[in-house]
Amino acid sequence: MSAGATGVGSLPGGDAREAAKTATGSFEDFPYLPELPARGPGSDMIGRSIGLLVDMYGHVEPSGWRISDRPGRDTRRARSWLGEDLDALEEFTQGYTGKLKVQAVGPWTLAAALELHGGEAMLQDAGACRDLAGSLAEGLREHLADVRRRIPGADVVLQLDEPSLTAVLLGRVRSASGYRTYRAVDRQVVEGALRDLFAVHDGEVIVHSCAPEVPFGLLRRAGATGVSFDFSLLTEREDDAVGEAVEGGTKLFAGVVAGTDGPLSDPGGSVMGVRKLWRRLGLAPGTLAESVVVTPSCGLAGASPAYARAVQAHCARAARSLADNPE
């Protein structure tokens, strides 16, 4: 049985019902809750996740999101849009049973993006990072309970977006001035915070990053059940880490199709690289379909609506090709 295909998170446009219809229609076995950043601040991935925080608030400055002492218009707007998106998803998943994915930004990308009162990233303050991770855990617990109430037949999969994770680990996140970078965060601290956050959900937890050098080993040790990544950025240097992850039961959410408009090859061609990887790792072709979920390489917010629909249908067909012809 193939694990199939799903989306990453964002879609173009601003119509919640249209987005929910696309996300549930393209992936009948693995729909997801769409994000629509084109609506403005609060519907972007950082703003949406700030809207989930408990007893912690944010507002928009010209430089980005900054911590606030009380909930203002921007936080309220983020919560209101999430509610609208959930209403639309609920409408299109009446009676649905099966996997359903929801996305939120992970604690380290959030800490790199969210500014303290003085304008520096939360990342530079270890205590602030701990508070942020705790607030996010509480918020996610409430959010997941809400999703399960609305769609009782759903087997909810939680995706945490961590595109800045590698930069946090390697000390590459730039300071407010842009002239220096914040000190690298200790790997044990990063792994511990992720492990605590993953524990809020008793189902599958996957981590998405469309940046190079995804830390497969660290994510697996922290307890991620899957890793979502841009397949085109994978290098042979990562073969061992990927092989160990797969053998340890980690699912690969392989982003094999570009997230912005371009020509689409045949679906079988899109997953050729995945078959080659399997051969290189010496893994049994029969395990491919249960270990790999096909996705676009990143969110589709920058795509045209027509391409976004086409690319999702393409991913579903590519997943079938992988299941039918693993070799």
C-alpha positions in Angstrom: 0.0 0.0 0.0 1.5 3.3 -1.0 1.8 6.2 1.5 0.9 8.3 -1.5 1.3 12.0 -1.9 0.5 15.3 -0.1 1.1 19.0 -0.3 3.7 21.0 1.7 1.4 23.8 3.1 1.0 27.0 1.2 -1.1 27.7 -1.9 -1.5 30.8 -4.0 -4.5 33.1 -3.7 -6.7 34.2 -0.8 -9.8 32.1 -1.0 -10.0 29.6 1.9 -12.8 27.5 0.4 -11.0 27.3 -3.0 -7.8 26.3 -1.2 -9.5 23.6 0.9 -11.2 22.2 -2.1 -7.9 21.9 -4.0 -6.0 20.4 -1.0 -8.7 17.8 -0.4 -9.5 17.1 -4.1 -5.8 16.7 -5.2 -4.9 14.4 -2.3 -8.0 12.3 -1.4 -6.0 10.0 0.8 -3.7 12.6 2.5 -5.3 16.1 2.4 -3.7 19.0 4.4 -4.7 22.3 5.9 -3.7 25.0 3.3 -1.9 28.3 4.2 -2.6 31.4 2.1 0.2 33.9 2.7 -1.1 36.2 -0.1 -3.7 37.5 2.3 -1.0 39.4 4.2 0.7 39.4 7.6 -0.9 36.8 9.9 -1.5 34.3 7.1 2.3 34.0 6.4 3.8 30.9 8.0 5.5 32.9 10.8 2.4 35.0 11.6 0.1 31.9 11.6 2.3 30.2 14.1 2.6 33.3 16.3 -1.2 33.2 16.3 -1.0 29.7 17.9 1.2 30.8 20.8 -0.2 30.8 24.3 0.4 33.9 26.5 2.9 35.2 23.9 2.0 37.7 21.2 3.5 39.3 18.1 3.0 42.3 15.9 4.4 43.3 12.5 7.3 45.8 12.2 8.9 46.8 8.9 11.7 44.3 9.7 9.3 41.4 10.4 7.4 40.0 13.4 8.3 41.3 16.9 7.2 40.1 20.3 4.3 42.1 22.0 3.1 42.4 25.5 -0.5 41.9 24.6 -2.6 40.5 21.7 -3.0 43.2 19.0 -4.6 43.5 15.6 -1.9 41.3 13.9 -2.3 38.4 16.4 -6.1 38.6 16.2 -6.0 38.6 12.4 -3.7 35.5 12.4 -6.2 33.6 14.6 -9.1 34.7 12.6 -7.6 33.5 9.3 -6.7 30.1 10.9 -10.3 29.8 12.0 -11.5 30.6 8.5 -9.1 28.0 7.0 -10.3 25.3 9.5 -13.9 26.1 8.8 -13.3 25.6 5.0 -11.3 22.4 5.6 -14.1 21.0 7.9 -16.6 21.7 5.1 -14.7 19.6 2.6 -13.8 16.7 4.9 -17.3 15.8 6.2 -17.2 12.0 7.0 -13.5 11.8 6.0 -11.4 9.1 7.6 -7.6 8.8 7.0 -4.5 10.9 7.2 -4.8 14.7 7.5 -1.7 17.0 7.7 -1.5 20.3 9.6 1.6 22.6 9.6 3.2 25.0 12.0 6.6 26.6 12.2 9.0 24.8 14.5 10.6 26.5 17.6 14.0 27.1 16.0 12.8 28.8 12.8 10.4 30.8 14.9 13.2 31.9 17.3 15.3 32.9 14.3 12.4 35.0 12.8 10.7 36.5 15.8 12.3 39.7 17.2 12.7 40.7 20.9 11.7 44.2 21.9 15.1 45.5 21.0 15.0 44.1 17.4 17.4 41.2 17.8 16.1 37.6 17.1 14.8 35.6 20.1 17.5 33.1 19.0 20.2 35.0 20.9 18.4 34.5 24.3 18.4 30.9 25.5 15.7 31.7 28.1 13.4 33.3 25.5 13.9 30.3 23.3 12.7 28.0 26.1 9.7 30.1 26.8 8.8 30.3 23.1 9.1 26.5 22.7 6.8 26.0 25.8 4.2 28.5 24.5 4.2 26.8 21.1 3.8 23.3 22.7 0.7 24.6 24.6 -0.7 26.2 21.5 -0.2 23.2 19.3 -1.9 20.9 21.9 -5.0 23.2 21.7 -4.8 23.4 17.9 -4.5 19.6 17.4 -7.5 19.0 19.8 -9.5 21.5 17.8 -8.7 19.8 14.5 -9.6 16.4 15.9 -12.9 17.8 17.2 -13.8 19.2 13.8 -12.7 16.2 11.8 -13.1 13.2 14.1 -12.2 10.6 11.5 -8.8 12.2 10.8 -5.5 10.6 11.7 -3.7 13.9 12.2 -0.1 14.3 11.0 1.7 17.3 12.5 4.3 18.9 10.2 6.8 21.4 11.8 8.4 23.7 9.3 12.1 24.2 10.2 13.8 25.8 7.1 16.2 27.7 9.4 17.2 24.7 11.5 20.5 24.0 9.7 21.4 27.8 9.9 20.7 27.7 13.7 22.9 24.6 14.2 25.7 26.1 12.1 25.6 29.6 13.4 24.5 31.2 10.1 21.5 33.2 11.2 22.2 36.9 10.7 21.8 39.5 13.4 19.5 42.5 13.0 22.4 44.7 11.6 23.3 41.9 9.2 26.9 42.4 10.0 27.3 39.4 12.3 25.6 36.0 12.9 24.2 34.6 16.1 26.2 31.9 17.9 25.4 28.3 16.8 22.9 26.6 19.2 24.2 23.4 20.9 22.9 20.4 19.0 21.8 18.8 22.3 19.7 21.8 23.2 18.1 21.9 19.7 17.4 18.2 19.8 15.9 18.4 23.4 13.6 21.3 22.5 12.3 19.4 19.4 11.8 16.2 21.4 9.7 18.0 24.0 7.6 19.6 21.3 7.1 16.4 19.3 5.7 14.8 22.5 2.6 17.0 22.4 1.3 14.9 19.5 0.7 11.1 19.9 0.5 10.7 16.1 3.0 11.1 13.3 5.3 14.2 13.5 7.3 15.2 10.4 9.8 18.1 10.0 9.9 20.0 6.8 12.9 22.0 5.5 13.5 23.1 1.9 17.1 24.2 2.8 20.2 22.2 2.0 21.9 19.9 4.6 18.8 18.7 6.5 20.0 17.1 9.8 18.4 13.7 9.3 20.1 12.0 12.2 19.3 14.7 14.7 15.6 14.8 13.7 15.4 11.0 13.9 16.9 11.0 17.4 14.5 13.7 18.5 11.6 11.4 17.5 10.5 12.7 14.1 8.6 10.0 12.3 9.2 11.6 8.9 11.4 14.2 7.2 10.1 16.4 4.4 12.8 18.0 2.1 13.6 19.3 -1.3 14.9 16.2 -3.1 17.0 18.2 -5.6 19.2 19.5 -2.7 20.2 16.0 -1.5 23.8 15.1 -2.1 25.5 11.6 -2.0 27.3 12.9 1.2 23.9 12.4 2.9 23.4 8.8 1.7 24.4 7.2 5.0 22.2 9.5 7.1 19.2 9.0 4.8 19.8 5.2 4.7 19.9 5.0 8.5 16.7 7.1 8.7 14.8 4.8 6.3 16.1 1.6 8.0 15.0 3.1 11.4 11.5 3.5 10.0 11.6 7.3 9.2 9.3 8.2 6.3 10.8 10.4 3.5 8.5 13.2 2.2 10.4 13.7 -1.0 9.9 17.1 -2.6 10.4 16.0 -6.3 8.5 18.7 -8.2 9.4 22.4 -8.3 7.2 24.7 -6.3 7.1 27.5 -8.9 5.8 27.4 -12.4 7.8 25.4 -14.9 7.4 22.5 -17.3 6.3 19.2 -15.7 8.0 16.0 -16.8 6.1 12.7 -16.9 5.2 11.6 -13.4 7.4 8.5 -13.6 10.4 10.7 -14.5 9.8 12.9 -11.5 10.5 10.0 -9.1 13.4 8.5 -11.1 15.8 10.1 -8.6 14.1 8.4 -5.7 14.4 5.0 -7.4 18.1 5.7 -8.0 18.6 6.7 -4.4 17.1 3.3 -3.3 19.4 1.4 -5.5 22.4 3.4 -4.2 21.5 2.7 -0.6 20.9 -1.0 -1.4 17.3 -0.9 -0.1 14.7 -3.3 -1.3 12.5 -1.7 -4.0 9.4 -3.2 -2.3 9.9 -0.8 0.7 9.8 2.3 -1.5 6.0 2.9 -1.5 5.6 2.6 2.2 8.7 4.7 3.0 8.2 7.6 0.6 5.5 10.2 0.3 5.7 12.4 -2.8 5.3 16.2 -2.4 6.2 19.4 -4.2 9.7 20.6 -3.2 8.4 23.5 -1.1 5.1 25.4 -0.5 3.2 26.6 -3.6 2.5 30.2 -2.5 4.7 31.6 -5.4 3.0 29.5 -8.1 0.1 30.4 -10.3 -3.2 28.8 -9.3 -3.2 26.6 -12.5 0.3 25.4 -11.8 -0.5 24.7 -8.1 -3.4 22.5 -9.1 -1.4 20.8 -11.9 1.6 20.1 -9.6 -0.5 18.5 -6.9 -2.2 16.2 -9.4 1.3 15.4 -10.8 2.5 14.4 -7.3 -0.4 12.0 -6.9 0.3 10.4 -10.2 4.1 10.2 -9.4 3.3 8.4 -6.2 1.2 5.9 -8.0 4.0 5.3 -10.5 6.4 4.7 -7.6 4.0 2.2 -6.0 3.3 0.4 -9.4 6.9 0.3 -10.6 9.3 0.6 -7.7 12.2 -0.5 -9.8 
